[in-house]
Amino acid sequence: MPLLEELSTAEVAIPDRLPFWNDIARMIAPVRVEPHGEAPFEARMYRRKLRECELLSPCSSPARIYSAPDFESAGVLNIQVQYKGRSTNHTGGRTATLEEGDFLLYDPSKPLWLAFEEYTQAIVLRLPLATAEERIPHLRSQVGIKVSGRQGPGALFSNFLRNAWEELERNDE
């Protein structure tokens, strides 16, 4: 049995892909996806539940994504690591461009938009807010601040999460 659940537009007719994907994307938050560019839209998402946390990895052709506040997710804090490509993210009143390895926190109970003009893949770690803030008080004040995944503590965390993800992709326990 694979360690990751996969959801994809690959088997969906091109005209039906965007509505299909918008339904799937709502698993993260109440989002709306708009394709960017001329190529047909394509996307995949991988998921894995880990105790109280969940790992998601959406992959998509160029798009713009808009998320309304999701008050059902008020008890969750997300860490988004840019796994492949580059994205511009606006959340918590801040805008940041993430390169491969960079990451930021976002609160799904607040609005978010992101855009990317190339194929991109992120890793989203969904954490229970109470547990995260118990260990790191005032964590929500860091929402929207880009952390470099190329140096210092940010590189340590980014490399750990990306390597763990690669093991899941290979079905390693």
C-alpha positions as CSV (number, residue, x, y, z in Angstrom):
1,M,0.0,0.0,0.0
2,P,1.5,3.4,-1.0
3,L,2.3,5.8,1.8
4,L,0.9,8.8,-0.1
5,E,-2.6,9.3,-1.4
6,E,-2.5,10.9,-4.9
7,L,-5.2,13.0,-6.5
8,S,-4.6,14.2,-10.0
9,T,-6.2,15.9,-13.0
10,A,-4.4,13.5,-15.4
11,E,-7.5,11.3,-16.1
12,V,-9.9,14.3,-16.3
13,A,-10.9,15.9,-19.6
14,I,-9.2,19.2,-20.1
15,P,-12.4,21.3,-19.9
16,D,-13.3,19.6,-16.6
17,R,-9.9,19.9,-14.9
18,L,-10.3,23.2,-13.3
19,P,-13.7,22.6,-11.6
20,F,-12.4,19.2,-10.5
21,W,-9.2,20.7,-9.1
22,N,-11.0,23.5,-7.3
23,D,-13.0,20.8,-5.5
24,I,-9.9,18.9,-4.5
25,A,-8.0,22.1,-3.4
26,R,-10.7,22.9,-0.9
27,M,-9.0,20.1,1.3
28,I,-6.4,22.7,2.2
29,A,-8.7,25.7,2.5
30,P,-11.6,27.3,0.7
31,V,-9.5,28.2,-2.4
32,R,-10.1,29.2,-5.9
33,V,-7.5,28.3,-8.6
34,E,-7.2,30.3,-11.8
35,P,-4.8,28.9,-14.4
36,H,-2.2,31.2,-15.8
37,G,-0.9,30.9,-19.4
38,E,-2.0,29.1,-22.5
39,A,-1.1,25.5,-21.7
40,P,-3.9,23.2,-20.4
41,F,-4.2,23.2,-16.6
42,E,-2.8,20.2,-14.8
43,A,-2.3,19.5,-11.1
44,R,-1.6,16.7,-8.6
45,M,-1.8,16.6,-4.9
46,Y,-0.2,14.0,-2.5
47,R,-1.5,13.6,1.0
48,R,-0.4,11.8,4.2
49,K,-1.9,12.0,7.7
50,L,0.7,11.7,10.5
51,R,-0.9,11.6,13.9
52,E,-2.2,15.1,14.6
53,C,-0.4,16.5,11.5
54,E,-1.0,16.3,7.8
55,L,1.4,16.6,4.9
56,L,0.1,17.8,1.6
57,S,2.0,18.4,-1.6
58,P,0.2,20.2,-4.3
59,C,1.9,20.4,-7.8
60,S,0.5,22.6,-10.5
61,S,1.0,24.2,-13.8
62,P,1.2,28.0,-13.7
63,A,-1.7,29.4,-11.7
64,R,-3.0,32.0,-9.2
65,I,-4.6,30.8,-6.0
66,Y,-7.0,32.7,-3.8
67,S,-8.1,31.6,-0.4
68,A,-10.8,33.1,1.7
69,P,-10.6,32.9,5.5
70,D,-11.5,29.4,6.6
71,F,-12.8,29.6,10.2
72,E,-13.1,25.8,10.4
73,S,-9.3,25.7,10.1
74,A,-8.8,28.2,12.9
75,G,-7.0,25.5,15.0
76,V,-4.4,24.8,12.3
77,L,-1.2,26.5,11.3
78,N,0.4,25.6,8.0
79,I,4.1,25.7,7.0
80,Q,4.5,25.9,3.2
81,V,7.9,24.8,1.9
82,Q,8.6,25.6,-1.8
83,Y,9.8,22.2,-3.0
84,K,10.1,23.0,-6.8
85,G,9.8,26.2,-8.7
86,R,9.0,29.7,-7.3
87,S,5.9,31.3,-5.9
88,T,4.8,34.7,-4.7
89,N,2.7,34.4,-1.5
90,H,0.7,37.1,0.2
91,T,-0.6,36.2,3.7
92,G,-0.7,37.9,7.1
93,G,-0.4,41.3,5.4
94,R,3.0,40.4,4.0
95,T,4.2,39.4,0.5
96,A,7.1,37.0,0.0
97,T,8.6,35.3,-3.0
98,L,9.7,31.7,-2.2
99,E,12.5,30.0,-4.1
100,E,13.1,26.3,-3.8
101,G,13.7,25.4,-0.1
102,D,12.3,28.6,1.3
103,F,9.3,28.5,3.6
104,L,6.7,30.5,5.5
105,L,3.9,30.1,7.9
106,Y,0.3,30.7,7.0
107,D,-2.8,30.7,8.9
108,P,-5.7,29.2,6.9
109,S,-8.2,31.2,9.0
110,K,-6.8,34.3,7.2
111,P,-6.9,35.2,3.5
112,L,-4.1,34.1,1.2
113,W,-3.2,34.4,-2.4
114,L,-0.3,33.0,-4.3
115,A,0.9,33.0,-7.9
116,F,3.4,31.2,-9.9
117,E,4.4,31.4,-13.6
118,E,6.1,28.0,-13.8
119,Y,5.3,24.5,-12.8
120,T,5.6,24.4,-9.0
121,Q,5.3,22.0,-6.1
122,A,5.0,22.9,-2.4
123,I,5.0,20.8,0.7
124,V,2.4,21.9,3.3
125,L,2.7,20.7,6.8
126,R,-0.5,21.3,8.7
127,L,0.1,21.5,12.5
128,P,-2.4,21.7,15.3
129,L,-2.2,25.4,16.4
130,A,-2.5,24.6,20.2
131,T,0.4,22.1,20.1
132,A,2.6,24.4,18.0
133,E,2.0,27.5,20.2
134,E,2.5,25.5,23.3
135,R,6.1,24.8,22.1
136,I,6.6,28.2,20.4
137,P,4.4,30.9,21.9
138,H,3.2,33.7,19.6
139,L,4.0,31.7,16.5
140,R,1.2,33.3,14.6
141,S,3.0,36.6,14.7
142,Q,5.5,35.0,12.2
143,V,2.8,34.4,9.6
144,G,3.9,35.5,6.1
145,I,7.6,36.0,6.9
146,K,9.9,34.2,4.5
147,V,12.5,31.9,6.0
148,S,15.5,31.1,3.7
149,G,15.9,27.4,3.2
150,R,19.5,27.8,2.0
151,Q,21.2,28.8,5.3
152,G,21.1,28.7,9.1
153,P,18.2,27.1,11.0
154,G,15.9,27.5,8.0
155,A,18.1,25.3,5.9
156,L,18.1,22.6,8.6
157,F,14.3,22.5,8.8
158,S,13.8,22.8,5.0
159,N,16.3,20.0,4.3
160,F,14.7,17.8,7.0
161,L,11.2,18.2,5.6
162,R,12.2,17.8,2.0
163,N,14.3,14.7,2.7
164,A,11.4,13.2,4.7
165,W,9.1,14.0,1.8
166,E,11.4,12.2,-0.6
167,E,11.4,9.2,1.6
168,L,7.6,9.2,1.6
169,E,7.6,9.5,-2.2
170,R,9.8,6.4,-2.4
171,N,7.5,4.6,0.0
172,D,10.2,4.3,2.7
173,E,8.9,3.9,6.2
